[in-house]
Amino acid sequence: VGGDVTATPESDDNEYLCPVTIGGQTLNLDFDSGSSDLWVFSTSTPSSEQQSHTIYNPAKSSTFKELNGFTWQISYGDGSGASGTVGTDTVTVGGLTVKNQAVELATAVSSEFVTDSANNGLLGLAWSNLNTVEPTQQQTFFANAGPQLQQNVFTADLRHDQPGSYDFGFIDTSKFQGNLNYVPVDNSQGFWQFTVDGYAVGDGATGGNSFSAIADTGTTLLLLDDNIVSDYYSQISSAQNSNSAGGFVFDCTEDVPDLTLQIGDYAAVVPGSLLNFSQNGDGTCFGGIQSDGGQGFAILGDVFLKAQFTVFDQGNVQLGFAPK
Ligand SMILES: CC[C@H](C)[C@H](NC(=O)[C@H](C)NC(=O)[C@@H](CCSC)NC[C@@H](N)Cc1ccccc1)C(=O)O
C-alpha cells in the first residue's frame, strides 16, 4: 500500500501545500519534515484568526474522537507557533489511510499562520520524539503508516514554480537520474539530521569542515553557517547583507554561482538559478542561501530539496539523494 500526493508551491515557492482528508474533510497542509505535529485550523480556532482559511470541523466527522485533556504547543525556528487540543480521526493522504491518527486542533495560531491563507495547518514528518502533545506524546502520520507501507519510506520531489509530489511507501525511479546516495541519519533530536562533508562555491574546490544538517521540507531557504554564507556571497560582487531585506541581496543582473554540498560520495549541486530566490522589486534579488542563525546545524530547506530527489527512509533511519 502507498500514496502519492501533489505538492503545490505558493508564490515564490514559499511553501508547498498538499491536500489531506481528515474525517472526510479535505484541507491543504504544509508537509514538514522539520516537525512532528499534525495540526489544523479548526472550529476551535478563534474566528478572528480563521480569516480565509479552510477549517476542520470535528463535529461534522463521524470518526473523530476527542482525547480529553490532551494539549499541544509548538514553537518554530522562525518565531511562529501554535497550540490547542487533540483528538483522533481517519487521515488520508494520496490514497494512503491511517485510522486513529492524532489530529491537533489549533485554539491559537501566531500571525504568520493567520496571514498565510493557503496554509491550513502542518503535517509533521520528522520523528515522533519531537511531537509536542501532552500528557502522552503522539505518533506522526508517517510513523503510524509505516507498518502498512510496502517500503517504509516517503520521498520528496519538490519543484520550482510547478507542482511536485510526495510519495509514501515506494520509490518512483522515473523521478530521478542515476542511483540514490544514502547517508545515515541521527534522529536523537527528532530531525532528519545527517553530516555534510564539505562544500564548493561555483566550480571552486570542495573544502570546509564537515557539519551537521537537517532536511526540512517546511523551511523555504537553504540556511547555512555564517562562514559558508560569507564565502558564497564573496563571489557575488554586489552582494550585501541587508537589514531591511532580512538577509543577503544582490543585483538581479548578477550571475549567481552554484553551490555544491558534498554528502558522502554524493555531490549535491544546487544550481545558481535556484539561489537567486526572489525579486525585492528594487532591482535587487534575495538570495536562496541565508544564515542558519548559529544554531549549530544547517537547515536544508526547499531551495536545496528542489534540486534533489530525496528519500526519507524511516525503516533504515537514512536519507537518500539523487539528482533529477
Ligand atoms: C524556536 C523553536 C525551536 C527551533 C524548536 N522547534 C523546532 O525545532 C520545530 C519543531 N521545527 C522548526 O522550527 C523548523 C526546524 C528548525 S531547526 C531548529 N522546522 C519546522 C518549520 N519549518 C515549520 C514551519 C513551517 C511553516 C511556517 C513556519 C514554521 C523548539 O521547539 O525548541
Ligand as a Chemical Component Dictionary entry (heavy atoms), coordinates in Angstrom:
data_LIG
# 
_chem_comp.id                   LIG 
_chem_comp.type                 NON-POLYMER 
_chem_comp.pdbx_formal_charge   0 
_chem_comp.three_letter_code    LIG 
# 
loop_
_chem_comp_atom.comp_id 
_chem_comp_atom.atom_id 
_chem_comp_atom.alt_atom_id 
_chem_comp_atom.type_symbol 
_chem_comp_atom.charge 
_chem_comp_atom.model_Cartn_x 
_chem_comp_atom.model_Cartn_y 
_chem_comp_atom.model_Cartn_z 
_chem_comp_atom.pdbx_ordinal 
LIG C1  C1  C 0 12.413 28.071 18.412 1  
LIG C2  C2  C 0 11.850 26.668 18.407 2  
LIG C3  C3  C 0 12.952 25.635 18.202 3  
LIG C4  C4  C 0 13.506 25.858 16.826 4  
LIG C5  C5  C 0 12.413 24.213 18.334 5  
LIG N1  N1  N 0 11.332 23.973 17.367 6  
LIG C6  C6  C 0 11.590 23.177 16.304 7  
LIG O1  O1  O 0 12.676 22.690 16.057 8  
LIG C7  C7  C 0 10.418 22.905 15.385 9  
LIG C8  C8  C 0 9.805  21.548 15.730 10 
LIG N2  N2  N 0 10.890 22.883 13.987 11 
LIG C9  C9  C 0 11.279 24.052 13.395 12 
LIG O2  O2  O 0 11.187 25.121 13.955 13 
LIG C10 C10 C 0 11.871 24.010 11.976 14 
LIG C11 C11 C 0 13.247 23.435 12.114 15 
LIG C12 C12 C 0 14.127 24.393 12.856 16 
LIG S1  S1  S 0 15.632 23.656 13.276 17 
LIG C13 C13 C 0 15.902 24.240 14.891 18 
LIG N3  N3  N 0 11.134 23.200 11.035 19 
LIG C14 C14 C 0 9.761  23.378 11.033 20 
LIG C15 C15 C 0 9.326  24.715 10.473 21 
LIG N4  N4  N 0 9.894  24.950 9.150  22 
LIG C16 C16 C 0 7.803  24.683 10.426 23 
LIG C17 C17 C 0 7.193  25.901 9.839  24 
LIG C18 C18 C 0 6.518  25.813 8.638  25 
LIG C19 C19 C 0 5.906  26.919 8.069  26 
LIG C20 C20 C 0 5.972  28.147 8.742  27 
LIG C21 C21 C 0 6.655  28.254 9.964  28 
LIG C22 C22 C 0 7.255  27.129 10.517 29 
LIG C23 C23 C 0 11.880 24.040 19.739 30 
LIG O3  O3  O 0 10.646 23.836 19.879 31 
LIG O4  O4  O 0 12.737 24.049 20.633 32 
# 
loop_
_chem_comp_bond.comp_id 
_chem_comp_bond.atom_id_1 
_chem_comp_bond.atom_id_2 
_chem_comp_bond.value_order 
_chem_comp_bond.pdbx_ordinal 
LIG C1  C2  SING 1  
LIG C2  C3  SING 2  
LIG C3  C4  SING 3  
LIG C3  C5  SING 4  
LIG C5  N1  SING 5  
LIG C5  C23 SING 6  
LIG N1  C6  SING 7  
LIG C6  O1  DOUB 8  
LIG C6  C7  SING 9  
LIG C7  C8  SING 10 
LIG C7  N2  SING 11 
LIG N2  C9  SING 12 
LIG C9  O2  DOUB 13 
LIG C9  C10 SING 14 
LIG C10 C11 SING 15 
LIG C10 N3  SING 16 
LIG C11 C12 SING 17 
LIG C12 S1  SING 18 
LIG S1  C13 SING 19 
LIG N3  C14 SING 20 
LIG C14 C15 SING 21 
LIG C15 N4  SING 22 
LIG C15 C16 SING 23 
LIG C16 C17 SING 24 
LIG C17 C18 SING 25 
LIG C17 C22 DOUB 26 
LIG C18 C19 DOUB 27 
LIG C19 C20 SING 28 
LIG C20 C21 DOUB 29 
LIG C21 C22 SING 30 
LIG C23 O3  DOUB 31 
LIG C23 O4  SING 32 
# 
